[in-house]
């Protein structure tokens, strides 16, 4: 690849159940702190699952005036906050890029689902005149990318990706392609979700996808453990600044990492269940390594999709075994979801950020609640205790309902 179009990472921002800034978030991960608890936002006592990884204490007026905040969906608030953090870390608030060469590709799996639910209820109970005039712009999934570009004044490539839990990885790949193809110098990429709300909790609960450990919420997300019984719903998201190396170096930016490559595939199998052989996931990983020009022996860390479902965790480990073979036991394969739950459309951005912070610090956060590791998941997941790595390169996997598989390859900073 032309080094001038190499895609580097110069800024990151996050909103999560464990913090709204990078330092707090990563410190809590390394300490093994769980962001999962009984839901406080609404009364969940009638639900079979009553807990989640909520974003608590977030103040949207840090990036919106109070009136605007009232008519803005939470997922848009999360994207705006994370975007402004990322832009600031990259120094682009002080030295803005050419507005026509800077773009925004942000995703969400469900968009403003809480606003959608509230207005559907108003329509049914009080009639059409009670539906908010802000209902459509607050709920549609593309508005996060739109509002961020409006705030920044960036007029480059701008659209939204929606592919369930692979959304943010696909946004990263699509945004990086704009740089590789010479269509932009700077791109914001990532995703967010406001998924802890009544409608989504009911839907996931009724399809029996969620853990039901209501008496022990912090122990509910247990990837790779024999007693796992479903994933934990989470919310929040992350945004990364991607730049061409040429553009970043010309302005003297600190290069946090390199987005070496990415790969995608489809299970072509089932709307929600994974292909148990892991073949299609292996294809996505192999495609990513090929795109990155990286050998399997160079990869030392995997931020696994690992949602804590009985079938999914095993299928992913099978895929890793197919790709990495004898090298797999020497790799760290851990799950951020054990502490924050599954952020759906925001998860892969959050986990790409986590992977880069892991590589740059050499510190691998634990996978919580691995008390009896499943023999069908024989990986070094740093069970319950943080560990270390000297690796420069890692991968982050994300897979979504519909069979969407994605993998990004990230290298630590210069």
C-alpha positions, 0 to 999 in steps of 0.5 A, spaced: 500 500 500 502 507 498 504 509 505 501 516 503 494 513 504 496 509 510 490 510 515 492 512 522 488 513 528 490 520 531 484 521 536 478 517 540 472 518 544 468 514 548 461 513 552 460 507 556 457 504 562 464 505 565 466 512 564 465 518 559 473 519 557 478 514 555 482 514 562 476 513 566 474 507 562 480 504 561 482 504 568 476 501 570 477 495 565 484 494 568 481 494 575 476 489 573 470 493 575 463 491 572 458 497 569 452 492 569 447 493 574 439 492 575 436 497 571 434 504 574 432 508 567 425 505 568 421 499 572 424 493 569 421 488 574 416 485 569 421 483 565 425 476 565 431 480 565 432 486 569 439 488 568 444 492 563 450 496 562 447 502 563 450 509 561 449 513 568 450 520 570 451 522 563 450 530 562 448 531 554 449 539 556 456 538 555 455 538 548 448 540 547 445 546 550 439 544 554 433 545 549 437 542 544 439 536 548 431 535 550 430 534 542 436 529 541 436 522 542 441 519 546 445 515 541 446 522 538 448 525 544 453 519 545 456 520 538 457 527 539 460 527 545 465 521 543 466 525 536 468 531 540 473 528 544 476 524 539 477 531 535 480 534 541 485 528 542 487 529 535 488 536 535 483 538 530 479 543 534 485 547 534 488 545 526 481 544 523 482 540 516 480 542 510 472 542 510 471 538 504 476 533 505 474 531 512 468 526 513 463 523 518 461 515 517 458 513 524 453 508 525 447 505 529 444 499 529 437 501 532 438 509 532 433 513 536 429 507 538 427 510 545 424 516 541 421 511 536 417 507 542 415 513 546 412 516 539 408 510 537 405 509 544 403 517 543 400 515 536 396 509 539 393 512 545 393 520 544 392 520 536 397 523 531 397 530 533 401 528 539 407 525 535 413 530 536 415 534 530 422 532 532 420 524 532 423 523 525 429 527 525 430 524 533 429 517 531 433 516 524 439 512 524 443 517 520 442 523 524 448 522 528 453 522 522 449 528 520 449 532 526 456 531 527 458 533 520 453 540 521 457 541 528 464 540 525 462 543 518 465 537 515 463 537 508 466 530 506 463 523 505 458 523 510 453 517 511 451 511 516 452 504 516 447 499 520 449 492 520 447 490 527 453 489 532 458 489 526 456 496 525 462 500 527 467 495 524 463 496 518 463 504 519 471 504 520 472 500 514 468 504 510 471 510 512 478 508 511 476 506 504 475 513 503 482 515 505 485 509 501 481 511 495 484 519 496 477 521 497 478 524 504 484 526 508 480 525 515 474 521 517 470 520 523 468 513 524 464 509 529 458 507 532 453 508 538 446 505 541 441 507 546 439 500 547 437 500 554 430 502 553 423 498 554 422 496 547 429 493 546 429 489 553 423 486 551 425 484 544 431 481 546 428 478 553 423 474 549 427 471 544 431 468 550 438 472 548 439 475 554 442 472 561 437 472 566 441 472 572 437 478 576 440 476 583 447 477 580 447 482 575 455 483 575 456 476 574 451 475 568 456 476 562 461 471 563 464 469 556 468 463 555 465 460 562 461 454 562 455 457 566 454 462 561 446 463 559 446 469 554 449 476 553 448 482 557 445 488 554 449 495 554 449 502 551 454 507 549 459 507 543 465 510 541 468 514 535 475 514 532 479 519 528 482 516 522 487 520 517 492 518 511 499 518 514 501 523 510 496 528 512 497 526 520 505 527 519 504 534 515 500 537 521 505 534 526 499 529 529 501 524 534 499 517 531 496 513 536 495 507 532 494 504 525 488 501 522 492 496 518 486 492 515 479 489 515 475 483 513 468 482 512 464 475 511 457 473 511 454 466 515 449 466 510 445 461 515 440 464 520 437 471 522 440 470 529 444 464 530 451 463 529 454 458 524 457 453 529 463 451 525 466 458 525 467 457 517 465 464 515 468 468 521 474 465 520 473 467 513 472 474 515 479 474 520 483 471 514 480 477 509 483 482 514 490 479 515 490 479 508 488 486 507 493 488 512 499 484 510 500 481 517 502 474 518 498 470 524 504 470 528 504 477 528 497 478 532 498 477 539 491 480 542 484 478 540 478 483 543 473 477 542 466 478 540 465 473 545 458 475 548 457 470 553 452 466 549 452 458 549 453 457 541 457 464 539 463 463 544 464 456 541 463 458 534 468 464 535 474 460 538 473 455 533 474 460 528 480 463 531 483 456 531 482 455 524 486 461 522 491 461 528 492 454 529 498 452 534 499 460 535 492 461 538 495 458 545 500 464 545 495 469 544 491 473 549 483 473 547 479 477 552 472 480 552 470 487 554 463 485 554 464 481 560 464 488 564 460 493 560 455 488 556 454 488 549 453 495 546 450 493 539 451 498 534 457 501 538 460 495 540 466 494 535 468 502 536 468 501 543 472 495 542 477 497 537 479 503 542 480 498 547 484 494 543 489 500 541 489 502 548 491 495 550 497 495 545 499 502 547 499 500 554 501 493 554 496 492 559 490 486 558 484 487 561 481 481 565 475 477 562 470 477 568 466 471 571 470 466 568 470 461 574 469 455 570 472 456 563 469 452 558 473 446 555 470 448 548 473 455 549 481 453 550 484 460 550 488 465 554 482 470 556 486 473 562 480 470 567 478 475 572 485 478 573 489 483 568 495 481 564 500 484 559 502 483 552 508 485 548 505 485 541 504 490 537 498 488 533 491 485 535 484 484 532 477 486 534 472 481 532 464 483 531 458 479 529 451 481 528 444 478 527 443 477 520 450 473 519 454 479 518 462 478 520 467 483 521 474 484 523 479 489 524 487 489 524 490 494 529 497 496 530 500 500 536 502 507 535 509 509 532 
